[in-house]
Every structure is written in C-alpha cells, then in structure tokens.
C-alpha cells in the first residue's frame, strides 16, 4: 500500500444499523474506503480471503459461528490482514481468546468515533490497540504468573479440537467449524487419543469434561 492508497476496511457484524453507521463513518474518511460488509462467520472468511482488505472490523458473536474462529482462519491464511475486534464483550475469556487468535486490537462498541478511527489506523500501521478498560485487563493478565495449560502434551489445535469433541461435535462438524478437511481432523483426533491414552471418543470426552474443557 502506498501513501495515497486508502485503507480498505471489511466490516463483520450481524447488526444492520451498526454496519450502516460504521460504513457511513468510513465513507467520509479520505484515507479509508469500505471493501465490503459481512453478517456472518463464513461470509467474513470468504470475503476477507478474496478481497484482502487492510483491516477487518470483527464482532465476536455471529449467527453462524464465532468471530474468534473467523479471526484465526483469516490471520492464518493472510497474516497481512489486521483484525480489530469491535464488540460489547469485555470479559477476560473473550479478550484473550481474540488475541490468541491473532487480533491486533480490541475495542468496545460505544467507543467514540474518533477513537474507533484512531484504532483502525493504528492497527493498519501494525500497532496493537485496546480500549482503556481492555488495556488494563491485558496489563493485569501479563503481570500474573503464567498458568500451566490443561493437557500440556497436546498442541493448541489439539486442545481446541478436544474442547469441541467434549461439546459433542462430530468430526464433520469440527472440520466445518475450523475450515479444515475431515481427514485432517481425523488425524488430530487420533493423536489426541494417543496422547491422552484413551481408547475412544467417550473416554476422551470424560477426560476433557473432568478437566473443565466443556
């Protein structure tokens, strides 16, 4: 992107009024343009990967899935795309799940227009940006001793799949949710069973639920 190129923004939110308001705000900025808007997880991923916007404004709760999973998929495929979470949720689980997924910023709905525009520009420039209350949570979190992860012999992806197994999802559903092939999921499930030393899905679910994964 040159200095003259406007930032191309993709809005992902299932509320039409929010999309309309942010679209109008972006439309009057000389250094920004609206790439498109999506109202669901799958549409968000498809549009982001095809349009390659500079910044994605991502809500967390979407009708067909999670903005966190959409963020993870987009960033894994196209690291140059910057994702800025714009949501009502400010709990620790949501904040840190979004950051682990690759989001570069996290601001709350209701943020002043100037602050939202500043956040978009900052994220596009490669900076990390947070609403003040979120920034305080992040600092507090990183000042804590690092927790020991559940099932430390599993990879992050394997823990994610184990959590979905414990929620009762089959391989086909997990593959669709994670944008992976059923064969890849089957391989991960086999590795999980081996590492947990369990014989089948039922035993894996018991281990996961006992550990509080679902």
C-alpha positions as CSV (number, residue, x, y, z in Angstrom):
1,X,0.0,0.0,0.0
2,X,1.4,3.4,-0.9
3,X,0.8,6.7,1.0
4,X,-2.0,7.6,-1.5
5,X,-3.9,4.3,-1.2
6,X,-6.9,4.4,1.2
7,X,-7.2,1.7,3.8
8,X,-9.7,-0.9,2.7
9,X,-12.0,-1.9,5.5
10,X,-14.2,-5.0,5.8
11,X,-16.9,-4.8,8.4
12,X,-18.2,-8.0,10.0
13,X,-21.3,-7.6,12.2
14,X,-24.8,-9.1,12.2
15,X,-26.5,-5.8,13.2
16,X,-27.5,-3.8,10.1
17,X,-27.6,-0.5,12.0
18,X,-24.1,-0.9,13.2
19,X,-22.8,-1.9,9.8
20,X,-24.6,1.1,8.3
21,X,-23.2,3.5,10.8
22,X,-19.6,2.4,10.6
23,X,-19.9,2.2,6.8
24,X,-21.0,5.9,6.7
25,X,-18.2,6.8,9.1
26,X,-15.6,5.2,6.9
27,X,-17.2,6.6,3.8
28,X,-16.3,10.2,4.7
29,X,-12.7,9.5,5.7
30,X,-10.3,10.5,2.9
31,X,-7.8,7.8,3.8
32,X,-10.3,4.9,4.1
33,X,-12.8,3.0,1.9
34,X,-15.3,0.3,2.5
35,X,-14.2,-3.0,0.9
36,X,-17.4,-4.8,1.9
37,X,-19.5,-5.9,4.8
38,X,-20.5,-9.4,6.1
39,X,-23.1,-10.5,8.7
40,X,-21.6,-14.0,9.5
41,X,-18.5,-16.0,10.1
42,X,-18.3,-17.9,6.8
43,X,-19.1,-14.8,4.8
44,X,-16.4,-12.9,6.7
45,X,-13.8,-15.5,5.9
46,X,-14.7,-15.8,2.3
47,X,-14.7,-12.0,1.8
48,X,-11.5,-11.4,3.7
49,X,-9.6,-14.1,1.8
50,X,-10.9,-12.9,-1.6
51,X,-10.8,-9.2,-1.1
52,X,-7.6,-9.0,1.1
53,X,-8.7,-5.8,3.0
54,X,-6.2,-3.9,5.1
55,X,-8.3,-4.1,8.3
56,X,-11.3,-6.3,9.3
57,X,-13.6,-4.9,12.0
58,X,-14.8,-8.1,13.6
59,X,-17.7,-8.7,16.0
60,X,-17.4,-11.8,18.3
61,X,-20.9,-13.2,18.2
62,X,-22.1,-14.1,14.7
63,X,-25.2,-16.1,13.7
64,X,-23.2,-18.9,12.2
65,X,-20.2,-19.1,14.4
66,X,-17.5,-17.2,16.3
67,X,-15.6,-14.1,15.3
68,X,-12.7,-15.6,17.1
69,X,-12.6,-18.6,14.8
70,X,-13.0,-16.3,11.8
71,X,-10.1,-14.2,13.0
72,X,-7.9,-17.3,13.4
73,X,-8.7,-18.5,9.9
74,X,-8.2,-15.1,8.3
75,X,-4.9,-14.4,10.0
76,X,-3.5,-17.9,9.4
77,X,-4.2,-17.6,5.7
78,X,-3.3,-13.9,5.3
79,X,-1.1,-12.5,8.1
80,X,-1.0,-9.1,6.4
81,X,-4.7,-8.6,7.2
82,X,-5.1,-6.8,10.5
83,X,-8.2,-7.8,12.6
84,X,-9.7,-5.3,15.0
85,X,-12.3,-6.7,17.4
86,X,-15.3,-4.4,17.9
87,X,-17.7,-5.9,20.4
88,X,-19.8,-5.4,23.5
89,X,-17.9,-8.2,25.4
90,X,-15.1,-7.2,27.7
91,X,-14.6,-10.4,29.8
92,X,-11.1,-11.9,30.0
93,X,-12.0,-15.1,28.1
94,X,-13.2,-13.1,25.1
95,X,-10.3,-10.7,25.1
96,X,-7.5,-13.3,25.4
97,X,-9.2,-15.7,23.0
98,X,-9.3,-13.0,20.4
99,X,-5.6,-12.1,21.0
100,X,-4.6,-15.7,20.8
101,X,-6.5,-16.0,17.5
102,X,-4.4,-13.2,16.1
103,X,-6.4,-10.0,16.6
104,X,-4.3,-6.8,16.7
105,X,-6.7,-4.7,18.7
106,X,-9.9,-4.9,20.8
107,X,-12.3,-2.0,21.3
108,X,-15.8,-1.9,22.7
109,X,-18.9,-0.9,20.8
110,X,-19.8,2.6,22.0
111,X,-16.3,3.8,21.5
112,X,-16.2,7.4,20.3
113,X,-16.0,7.7,16.5
114,X,-12.6,9.5,16.7
115,X,-11.2,6.7,18.9
116,X,-12.5,4.0,16.6
117,X,-10.9,5.7,13.6
118,X,-7.7,6.0,15.5
119,X,-7.8,2.3,16.4
120,X,-8.3,1.4,12.7
121,X,-5.4,3.5,11.6
122,X,-3.2,2.2,14.4
123,X,-4.0,-1.5,13.7
124,X,-3.4,-0.9,10.0
125,X,0.1,0.5,10.9
126,X,1.0,-2.6,12.7
127,X,0.3,-1.4,16.3
128,X,-1.7,-3.1,19.0
129,X,-4.6,-1.0,20.3
130,X,-7.1,-1.5,23.1
131,X,-10.0,0.3,24.8
132,X,-8.7,1.7,28.1
133,X,-10.6,-0.9,30.2
134,X,-9.3,-3.7,27.9
135,X,-5.7,-2.4,28.1
136,X,-5.9,-2.5,31.9
137,X,-7.1,-6.2,31.7
138,X,-4.2,-7.0,29.4
139,X,-1.6,-5.5,31.6
140,X,-3.0,-7.2,34.7
141,X,-3.1,-10.5,32.9
142,X,0.6,-10.4,31.7
143,X,1.7,-9.4,35.3
144,X,0.3,-12.7,36.6
145,X,2.4,-15.9,36.8
146,X,1.9,-18.0,33.6
147,X,-0.8,-20.7,34.2
148,X,0.0,-24.3,33.4
149,X,-2.1,-25.3,30.4
150,X,-4.5,-28.2,30.5
151,X,-3.1,-31.3,28.8
152,X,0.3,-29.7,28.2
153,X,1.3,-32.6,25.9
154,X,-1.4,-31.5,23.4
155,X,-0.9,-28.8,20.8
156,X,-3.1,-25.7,20.8
157,X,-5.0,-27.1,17.9
158,X,-5.4,-30.5,19.6
159,X,-6.8,-28.8,22.7
160,X,-9.2,-26.8,20.6
161,X,-10.4,-30.0,18.9
162,X,-10.7,-31.8,22.2
163,X,-12.9,-29.0,23.5
164,X,-15.2,-29.4,20.5
165,X,-15.3,-33.1,21.0
166,X,-16.3,-32.6,24.6
167,X,-19.1,-30.4,23.4
168,X,-20.5,-33.4,21.5
169,X,-19.4,-32.3,18.0
170,X,-18.5,-35.0,15.4
171,X,-15.5,-34.8,13.1
172,X,-17.5,-33.4,10.1
173,X,-18.9,-30.6,12.2
174,X,-15.5,-29.8,13.7
175,X,-14.0,-29.8,10.2
176,X,-16.6,-27.3,9.0
177,X,-16.2,-25.0,12.0
178,X,-12.4,-25.0,11.8
179,X,-12.2,-24.8,8.0
180,X,-10.2,-28.0,7.9
181,X,-10.6,-31.2,6.0
182,X,-12.3,-34.2,7.7
183,X,-9.1,-36.2,7.1
184,X,-7.0,-33.6,9.0
185,X,-9.5,-33.6,11.9
186,X,-9.4,-37.4,12.0
187,X,-5.6,-37.3,12.2
188,X,-5.7,-34.8,15.1
189,X,-8.3,-36.9,16.9
190,X,-6.1,-40.0,16.6
191,X,-3.2,-38.0,18.0
192,X,-5.3,-36.8,20.9
193,X,-6.4,-40.3,21.8
194,X,-2.8,-41.5,21.7
195,X,-1.5,-38.7,23.9
196,X,-4.3,-39.0,26.4
197,X,-4.0,-42.8,26.4
198,X,-7.7,-43.2,25.8
199,X,-9.4,-45.9,23.7
200,X,-12.2,-43.9,22.2
201,X,-14.2,-40.7,21.9
202,X,-16.2,-41.4,25.1
203,X,-13.1,-41.7,27.2
204,X,-11.7,-38.6,25.7
205,X,-14.9,-36.7,26.5
206,X,-14.8,-37.8,30.1
207,X,-11.1,-36.7,30.4
208,X,-11.9,-33.3,28.8
209,X,-15.0,-32.6,31.0
210,X,-13.2,-33.7,34.2
211,X,-10.6,-31.1,33.3
212,X,-13.3,-28.4,32.7
213,X,-12.9,-28.1,29.0
214,X,-16.7,-28.3,28.4
